[in-house]
């Protein structure tokens, strides 16, 4: 099977309390449909968990308007650790997650009225796109941006969809593009600018000189979940005049913050060969299949040139209606064909309200 990047499946977020975080994300971003919830041991992640098997509780939640999900992740065998320093623009790793919205100004006013922490007024990026920065109660930074493709525009007050990419600090943008552009398919440069930017002034180290490159994928993604996951963009940021730190230095995968960027894919064997040839070998590989009770598939990890973790998941099974044991076997489907709308919308049967 040829390699195919379907879209951003989820952003992993390490939190101190998974139930509390899930409630906040569903009420604030509409991430109200759990694809799986599982308390288990992360036995295959030893390279990133101190060489010891660690227990955790995780919920993968999505927003049926469209966009990537959140894998909300909490250690249960230890206390999740936060960074020992204040994160700053340009630090190596996932600095913030992009959340798409139908109406940037409307979302801004909504969050302002709810006393959610806003780091900025309405801003414009170098391409003239409106956005703003906000922070969740757990210290994670989000960039709320205009979304252009939607699975559905459902009724209600919620204006946002799911994840539409992220901002990643790197030491060398051209080296990073060998992964993000050449392997992951973000093959069009929206802008490539260098200087001091007014829209970054609200961020720690935001008045420093940076090079920033916004990448998107030219063609429409293909695959079972391509309609749901939609398009996304990655902004790479290289900062000058200070020495950045790795966001997860001396910490474990699963500790507090954005722990990985995960892509839904098909053709894992071909992807493994391509990654190895281009200098990004798999560091973790579930080999055949993982089974989380409510979902199953094959996952692997690589690192970008600065150690940021990228996960790949080839999904084999997902629950449609857990109460009656209705599961969808994706191994029997055409891997390039999107699931029908009625089937994607049936995931709403698992919605958690309140």
C-alpha positions as semicolon CSV with decimal commas, in nm:
position;residue;x (nm);y (nm);z (nm)
1;X;0,000;0,000;0,000
2;X;0,143;0,339;-0,097
3;X;0,212;0,596;0,175
4;X;-0,064;0,851;0,225
5;X;-0,085;1,133;0,480
6;X;-0,459;1,175;0,547
7;X;-0,437;1,470;0,786
8;X;-0,363;1,573;1,142
9;X;-0,541;1,314;1,353
10;X;-0,468;1,479;1,686
11;X;-0,240;1,690;1,901
12;X;-0,125;1,513;2,217
13;X;-0,173;1,727;2,528
14;X;-0,030;1,626;2,865
15;X;-0,255;1,755;3,145
16;X;-0,271;1,723;3,526
17;X;-0,633;1,601;3,525
18;X;-0,773;1,431;3,216
19;X;-1,141;1,458;3,317
20;X;-1,112;1,827;3,401
21;X;-0,927;1,898;3,076
22;X;-1,177;1,704;2,864
23;X;-1,461;1,909;3,015
24;X;-1,282;2,238;2,942
25;X;-1,193;2,143;2,585
26;X;-1,544;2,026;2,500
27;X;-1,706;2,336;2,651
28;X;-1,454;2,579;2,498
29;X;-1,356;2,420;2,165
30;X;-1,643;2,175;2,109
31;X;-1,418;1,867;2,141
32;X;-1,713;1,667;2,271
33;X;-1,693;1,330;2,096
34;X;-1,459;1,075;2,256
35;X;-1,325;0,824;2,004
36;X;-1,164;0,627;2,282
37;X;-1,105;0,651;2,655
38;X;-0,856;0,414;2,809
39;X;-0,658;0,368;3,130
40;X;-0,358;0,147;3,054
41;X;0,020;0,125;3,040
42;X;0,229;0,289;2,767
43;X;0,453;-0,015;2,723
44;X;0,606;0,081;2,387
45;X;0,714;0,436;2,473
46;X;1,017;0,339;2,682
47;X;1,260;0,561;2,484
48;X;1,058;0,862;2,603
49;X;0,942;0,750;2,950
50;X;1,273;0,699;3,129
51;X;1,307;0,337;3,018
52;X;1,016;0,236;3,243
53;X;0,659;0,138;3,157
54;X;0,429;0,416;3,273
55;X;0,055;0,407;3,337
56;X;-0,172;0,670;3,194
57;X;-0,534;0,769;3,128
58;X;-0,608;0,905;2,781
59;X;-0,910;1,038;2,592
60;X;-0,907;1,104;2,217
61;X;-1,174;1,367;2,151
62;X;-1,287;1,530;1,826
63;X;-1,517;1,809;1,706
64;X;-1,758;1,699;1,433
65;X;-1,744;2,036;1,263
66;X;-1,406;1,912;1,143
67;X;-1,038;1,939;1,220
68;X;-0,789;1,729;1,412
69;X;-0,862;1,598;1,760
70;X;-0,695;1,618;2,099
71;X;-0,538;1,319;2,269
72;X;-0,580;1,434;2,628
73;X;-0,320;1,248;2,833
74;X;-0,255;1,214;3,207
75;X;0,004;1,007;3,390
76;X;-0,140;0,786;3,666
77;X;0,185;0,617;3,770
78;X;0,360;0,948;3,841
79;X;0,285;1,318;3,854
80;X;0,316;1,491;3,518
81;X;0,594;1,748;3,523
82;X;0,580;2,098;3,378
83;X;0,877;2,271;3,218
84;X;1,118;2,423;3,470
85;X;1,134;2,744;3,265
86;X;0,884;2,978;3,103
87;X;0,829;2,875;2,741
88;X;0,926;3,137;2,487
89;X;0,872;3,187;2,116
90;X;1,127;2,985;1,922
91;X;1,184;2,717;2,187
92;X;1,219;2,381;2,016
93;X;0,894;2,188;1,999
94;X;0,521;2,252;1,962
95;X;0,480;2,607;2,093
96;X;0,109;2,647;2,020
97;X;-0,179;2,469;1,848
98;X;-0,394;2,625;1,577
99;X;-0,773;2,601;1,633
100;X;-0,997;2,681;1,340
101;X;-1,309;2,889;1,372
102;X;-1,596;2,994;1,150
103;X;-1,567;3,351;1,281
104;X;-1,240;3,479;1,433
105;X;-1,392;3,797;1,577
106;X;-1,697;3,612;1,707
107;X;-1,478;3,357;1,885
108;X;-1,267;3,638;2,032
109;X;-1,571;3,816;2,173
110;X;-1,716;3,489;2,303
111;X;-1,399;3,397;2,492
112;X;-1,358;3,751;2,620
113;X;-1,709;3,740;2,767
114;X;-1,627;3,410;2,939
115;X;-1,311;3,554;3,100
116;X;-1,087;3,307;2,918
117;X;-0,723;3,418;2,916
118;X;-0,657;3,609;2,593
119;X;-0,297;3,704;2,518
120;X;-0,379;3,948;2,241
121;X;-0,640;4,152;2,063
122;X;-0,724;4,054;1,705
123;X;-0,402;4,018;1,504
124;X;-0,297;3,968;1,142
125;X;-0,022;3,737;1,022
126;X;0,210;3,836;0,732
127;X;-0,045;3,702;0,482
128;X;-0,318;3,926;0,626
129;X;-0,507;3,644;0,800
130;X;-0,693;3,734;1,121
131;X;-0,622;3,542;1,439
132;X;-0,563;3,575;1,813
133;X;-0,374;3,398;2,090
134;X;-0,538;3,247;2,400
135;X;-0,431;3,017;2,681
136;X;-0,610;2,727;2,846
137;X;-0,622;2,684;3,227
138;X;-0,332;2,437;3,205
139;X;-0,087;2,684;3,051
140;X;-0,113;2,571;2,687
141;X;-0,112;2,833;2,411
142;X;-0,364;2,829;2,124
143;X;-0,383;3,034;1,805
144;X;-0,743;3,074;1,686
145;X;-0,747;3,107;1,305
146;X;-1,001;3,126;1,025
147;X;-1,108;2,783;0,898
148;X;-1,207;2,734;0,536
149;X;-1,315;2,371;0,513
150;X;-1,572;2,210;0,738
151;X;-1,733;1,870;0,772
152;X;-2,050;2,043;0,885
153;X;-2,168;2,371;1,029
154;X;-2,383;2,247;1,313
155;X;-2,625;2,462;1,505
156;X;-2,537;2,611;1,840
157;X;-2,311;2,873;1,990
158;X;-1,984;2,686;1,928
159;X;-1,788;2,858;1,649
160;X;-1,472;2,653;1,658
161;X;-1,372;2,327;1,501
162;X;-1,072;2,114;1,586
163;X;-0,700;2,151;1,534
164;X;-0,580;2,300;1,207
165;X;-0,205;2,270;1,265
166;X;0,051;2,416;1,502
167;X;0,350;2,647;1,545
168;X;0,681;2,468;1,596
169;X;1,011;2,614;1,710
170;X;1,311;2,487;1,511
171;X;1,685;2,553;1,495
172;X;1,708;2,538;1,113
173;X;1,398;2,592;0,899
174;X;1,549;2,448;0,582
175;X;1,644;2,125;0,760
176;X;1,299;2,107;0,921
177;X;1,130;2,146;0,582
178;X;1,290;1,818;0,472
179;X;1,044;1,655;0,709
180;X;0,743;1,887;0,713
181;X;0,744;1,961;0,338
182;X;0,910;1,658;0,177
183;X;0,766;1,379;0,397
184;X;0,449;1,525;0,550
185;X;0,337;1,702;0,233
186;X;0,325;2,068;0,341
187;X;0,452;2,157;-0,003
188;X;0,342;2,519;-0,047
189;X;0,495;2,820;0,126
190;X;0,227;3,072;0,228
191;X;0,496;3,314;0,345
192;X;0,864;3,310;0,438
193;X;0,950;3,626;0,632
194;X;1,233;3,744;0,854
195;X;1,230;4,033;1,099
196;X;1,050;4,158;1,410
197;X;0,674;4,111;1,387
198;X;0,406;4,316;1,557
199;X;0,170;4,020;1,587
200;X;0,426;3,830;1,797
201;X;0,484;4,118;2,041
202;X;0,239;3,971;2,295
203;X;0,445;3,651;2,327
204;X;0,749;3,587;2,547
205;X;1,053;3,676;2,328
206;X;0,801;3,797;2,069
207;X;1,000;4,116;2,009
208;X;1,306;3,923;1,898
209;X;1,401;3,885;1,534
210;X;1,268;3,561;1,385
211;X;1,233;3,379;1,058
212;X;0,884;3,241;1,022
213;X;0,757;3,015;0,745
214;X;0,392;2,915;0,710
215;X;0,340;2,590;0,516
216;X;0,027;2,432;0,375
217;X;-0,050;2,135;0,151
218;X;-0,153;2,218;-0,205
219;X;-0,380;1,927;-0,287
220;X;-0,675;1,785;-0,098
221;X;-0,583;1,501;0,134
222;X;-0,727;1,156;0,062
223;X;-0,836;0,882;0,299
224;X;-1,115;0,758;0,524
225;X;-1,103;1,059;0,757
226;X;-0,992;1,327;0,510
227;X;-1,330;1,506;0,518
228;X;-1,329;1,514;0,896
229;X;-0,965;1,613;0,952
230;X;-0,960;1,875;0,676
231;X;-0,668;2,094;0,575
232;X;-0,400;2,224;0,810
233;X;-0,097;2,450;0,822
234;X;0,236;2,434;1,003
235;X;0,430;2,748;1,098
236;X;0,802;2,697;1,160
237;X;0,976;2,963;1,371
238;X;1,351;3,019;1,405
239;X;1,447;3,282;1,664
240;X;1,762;3,495;1,678
241;X;1,946;3,680;1,955
242;X;1,890;3,416;2,221
243;X;1,956;3,046;2,278
244;X;1,629;2,850;2,264
245;X;1,561;2,549;2,486
246;X;1,391;2,221;2,405
247;X;1,039;2,240;2,545
248;X;1,062;1,882;2,675
249;X;1,424;1,885;2,790
250;X;1,471;1,655;3,092
251;X;1,105;1,557;3,080
252;X;0,905;1,258;2,958
253;X;0,665;1,225;2,670
254;X;0,326;1,263;2,836
255;X;0,440;1,534;3,076
256;X;0,249;1,863;3,074
257;X;0,215;2,046;2,743
258;X;0,192;1,957;2,374
259;X;0,356;1,614;2,364
260;X;0,330;1,521;1,995
261;X;0,179;1,600;1,657
262;X;-0,006;1,296;1,519
263;X;-0,098;1,221;1,157
264;X;-0,358;0,973;1,033
265;X;-0,189;0,774;0,756
266;X;-0,210;0,465;0,538
267;X;0,080;0,264;0,402
268;X;0,294;0,242;0,716
269;X;0,561;0,017;0,561
270;X;0,626;0,254;0,271
271;X;0,623;0,551;0,507
272;X;0,882;0,379;0,727
273;X;1,110;0,327;0,428
274;X;1,073;0,689;0,317
275;X;1,138;0,826;0,665
276;X;1,450;0,611;0,702
277;X;1,585;0,715;0,360
278;X;1,535;1,083;0,444
279;X;1,699;1,064;0,785
280;X;1,396;1,027;1,012
281;X;1,391;0,660;1,122
282;X;1,111;0,524;1,338
283;X;1,206;0,544;1,706
284;X;0,892;0,362;1,826
285;X;0,688;0,112;1,626
286;X;0,390;-0,091;1,746
287;X;0,489;-0,340;1,470
288;X;0,150;-0,493;1,398
289;X;-0,132;-0,339;1,595
290;X;-0,225;-0,158;1,913
291;X;-0,559;-0,232;2,074
292;X;-0,707;0,027;2,306
293;X;-1,033;-0,162;2,351
294;X;-1,237;0,103;2,171
295;X;-0,994;0,167;1,885
296;X;-0,714;-0,025;1,717
297;X;-0,440;0,037;1,465
298;X;-0,066;0,059;1,401
299;X;0,135;0,351;1,538
300;X;0,492;0,474;1,513
301;X;0,701;0,777;1,608
302;X;0,981;0,979;1,454
303;X;1,162;1,293;1,567
304;X;1,206;1,615;1,371
305;X;1,564;1,756;1,356
306;X;1,518;1,916;1,700
307;X;1,356;1,618;1,871
308;X;0,990;1,717;1,839
309;X;0,783;1,399;1,834
310;X;0,572;1,317;1,529
311;X;0,332;1,025;1,556
312;X;0,180;0,824;1,271
313;X;-0,137;0,618;1,318
314;X;-0,280;0,376;1,065
315;X;-0,629;0,321;1,202
316;X;-0,780;-0,027;1,180
317;X;-1,094;0,000;1,392
318;X;-1,302;0,276;1,553
319;X;-1,625;0,269;1,754
320;X;-1,938;0,412;1,594
321;X;-2,183;0,329;1,873
322;X;-2,012;0,172;2,172
323;X;-2,333;0,081;2,358
324;X;-2,432;-0,178;2,099
325;X;-2,082;-0,280;1,992
326;X;-2,096;-0,112;1,649
327;X;-1,738;-0,078;1,524
328;X;-1,603;0,013;1,182
329;X;-1,331;-0,209;1,033
330;X;-1,120;0,019;0,813
331;X;-0,889;-0,255;0,687
332;X;-1,160;-0,368;0,446
333;X;-1,207;-0,025;0,286
334;X;-1,041;0,159;-0,002
335;X;-0,769;0,356;0,186
336;X;-0,799;0,660;-0,044
337;X;-1,177;0,693;-0,028
338;X;-1,336;0,917;0,232
339;X;-1,599;0,771;0,460
340;X;-1,954;0,875;0,366
341;X;-2,097;1,175;0,547
342;X;-2,373;0,976;0,717
343;X;-2,115;0,746;0,874
344;X;-1,890;1,029;0,994
345;X;-2,190;1,212;1,139
346;X;-2,299;0,895;1,319
347;X;-2,001;0,950;1,552
348;X;-2,223;1,213;1,715
349;X;-2,404;0,925;1,888
350;X;-2,112;0,920;2,132
351;X;-2,127;1,295;2,210
352;X;-2,068;1,398;2,573
353;X;-2,270;1,702;2,676
354;X;-2,213;1,953;2,949
